């Protein structure tokens, strides 16, 4: 097992993560019909822009999986988040992690990955972005996953500053986040 990559040096107000299953209830815009409601003749229905909140641990993107590596993500913040693994210049996997929870990716292929994450409220699945209070960050260190006949790599990320942690993060431009 490799050394844990904890978010010790995270800045205040940072990071995302994991949480309990549930859904986000949103109000329809003024004059809009409720989802699934039948409109009266001559009246248009307007779909709410906010989609249902993804479940904790929901894989949002999966281009490079099928390995034996495990990435466990612990969230201690009040914001939901998305963690994305990038290998080379290609996004490999991303996972939705709800606030105050833990989620895992259990099939990471061998390789070296850069870890990006975003946190916020009201995630828009079609845009791959949070609509409110979004923060975008990247871990400075890369994670290497290696599988042998006797072991596989397990990394644990903590997306909140922790005493004694050994990882640094940096804020990034939202357009640099691999959505």
C-alpha positions in Angstrom: 0.0 0.0 0.0 1.3 3.4 -1.0 1.5 6.4 1.4 -1.8 8.3 1.8 -2.2 11.6 0.0 -4.0 13.7 2.5 -5.0 17.3 1.8 -3.0 19.0 4.6 -2.0 22.0 2.7 -5.4 22.7 1.3 -6.6 26.3 1.5 -9.6 27.4 3.4 -12.9 26.8 1.6 -11.4 24.1 -0.5 -12.5 20.9 -1.7 -15.0 18.4 -2.6 -16.1 15.1 -2.2 -18.3 12.4 -1.1 -21.6 12.1 0.6 -24.7 10.3 1.4 -27.2 9.3 -1.3 -30.2 11.6 -1.7 -31.6 14.1 -4.1 -31.5 17.9 -4.4 -35.0 19.4 -4.4 -35.2 22.5 -6.5 -38.0 24.9 -7.1 -39.3 25.4 -10.6 -38.9 28.8 -12.2 -41.8 31.1 -11.7 -44.6 30.2 -14.1 -43.1 26.8 -14.9 -45.1 23.6 -14.6 -43.8 20.8 -12.3 -41.8 18.1 -14.0 -44.1 15.5 -15.4 -47.2 17.7 -15.1 -49.5 18.1 -18.0 -49.7 21.7 -19.4 -53.0 23.4 -20.1 -53.9 24.1 -23.7 -51.7 27.0 -24.9 -49.4 26.9 -21.9 -45.8 25.8 -22.3 -43.9 23.7 -19.7 -40.4 24.8 -18.8 -38.0 22.2 -17.6 -35.9 23.1 -14.5 -32.3 23.7 -15.4 -31.2 21.9 -12.2 -31.0 18.1 -12.7 -31.2 15.6 -9.9 -28.2 15.5 -7.6 -26.0 12.5 -8.6 -25.7 9.8 -6.0 -22.5 9.4 -4.0 -19.9 7.4 -5.8 -21.6 7.9 -9.2 -19.0 7.4 -12.0 -19.6 10.4 -14.3 -17.0 9.5 -16.9 -15.1 6.2 -17.5 -12.6 6.0 -20.3 -9.8 4.1 -18.7 -10.9 1.6 -16.1 -10.6 -2.2 -15.6 -7.5 -2.3 -13.5 -6.9 -3.4 -9.9 -6.0 0.0 -8.4 -8.3 1.7 -5.8 -8.7 5.4 -5.1 -10.6 6.1 -1.9 -11.9 9.7 -1.5 -12.8 11.1 1.9 -14.7 14.4 2.0 -15.0 16.4 5.2 -16.4 19.5 3.6 -20.0 20.8 3.3 -19.8 20.9 -0.5 -20.3 18.1 -3.0 -17.5 17.5 -5.4 -16.2 15.8 -8.5 -12.8 14.2 -8.6 -11.2 13.6 -12.0 -8.2 11.4 -12.8 -6.2 12.5 -15.9 -3.6 10.2 -17.5 -1.3 12.1 -19.9 -3.6 14.7 -21.5 -6.8 12.5 -21.4 -9.4 12.4 -18.7 -9.6 8.8 -17.5 -12.3 8.6 -14.8 -14.4 11.0 -12.8 -16.5 10.4 -9.8 -19.2 12.4 -7.9 -18.6 12.6 -4.2 -21.1 14.1 -1.8 -20.3 16.3 1.2 -19.3 14.6 4.5 -18.9 11.2 2.9 -16.6 8.7 1.3 -16.5 7.1 -2.2 -14.1 4.8 -4.1 -13.0 4.0 -7.6 -12.1 0.3 -7.4 -10.9 -0.4 -10.9 -8.1 2.1 -11.7 -5.8 0.9 -14.5 -2.0 1.0 -13.8 -0.4 4.3 -14.7 0.4 7.8 -13.4 -2.5 10.2 -12.9 -3.0 13.9 -12.1 -5.9 14.5 -9.7 -8.3 17.4 -10.3 -11.3 18.2 -8.2 -14.1 20.7 -8.0 -16.6 21.4 -5.3 -19.8 23.4 -5.0 -23.5 23.2 -5.1 -26.1 22.3 -7.7 -24.1 20.2 -10.1 -25.1 20.4 -13.7 -24.5 16.9 -15.3 -24.7 18.1 -18.9 -22.1 20.8 -18.3 -20.0 18.9 -15.8 -19.9 21.9 -13.5 -21.4 23.2 -10.3 -23.8 26.2 -10.7 -23.1 27.7 -7.2 -19.9 28.4 -5.1 -17.7 26.4 -7.4 -14.0 26.0 -6.6 -11.5 24.2 -8.9 -8.3 22.6 -7.7 -5.5 20.2 -8.5 -3.2 18.1 -6.3 0.4 19.0 -6.9 1.6 15.3 -6.7 0.6 12.7 -9.2 -0.6 9.3 -8.1 1.0 6.1 -9.5 -1.0 2.9 -9.6 0.9 -0.4 -10.0 -0.4 -3.9 -9.9 1.8 -7.0 -9.4 0.8 -10.7 -8.9 0.8 -10.1 -5.1 -0.5 -6.5 -4.7 -2.2 -3.5 -6.1 -2.0 0.2 -5.3 -4.5 1.8 -2.9 -4.5 5.6 -2.5 -6.6 7.6 0.0 -7.3 11.3 -0.7 -8.8 13.6 1.9 -10.4 16.6 0.4 -10.2 18.7 3.4 -7.1 20.1 5.2 -6.0 17.7 7.9 -3.3 18.0 10.5 -0.2 16.1 9.5 -1.4 15.6 5.9 1.2 15.4 3.1 -0.4 16.8 0.0 -0.6 20.2 -1.5 -3.2 21.6 -3.9 -3.4 24.6 -6.0 -6.4 26.6 -7.4 -6.8 26.3 -11.1 -8.8 28.2 -13.7 -12.2 26.6 -14.2 -11.6 26.2 -17.9 -8.6 24.0 -17.0 -10.8 21.5 -15.2 -11.3 18.3 -17.2 -15.1 18.4 -17.4 
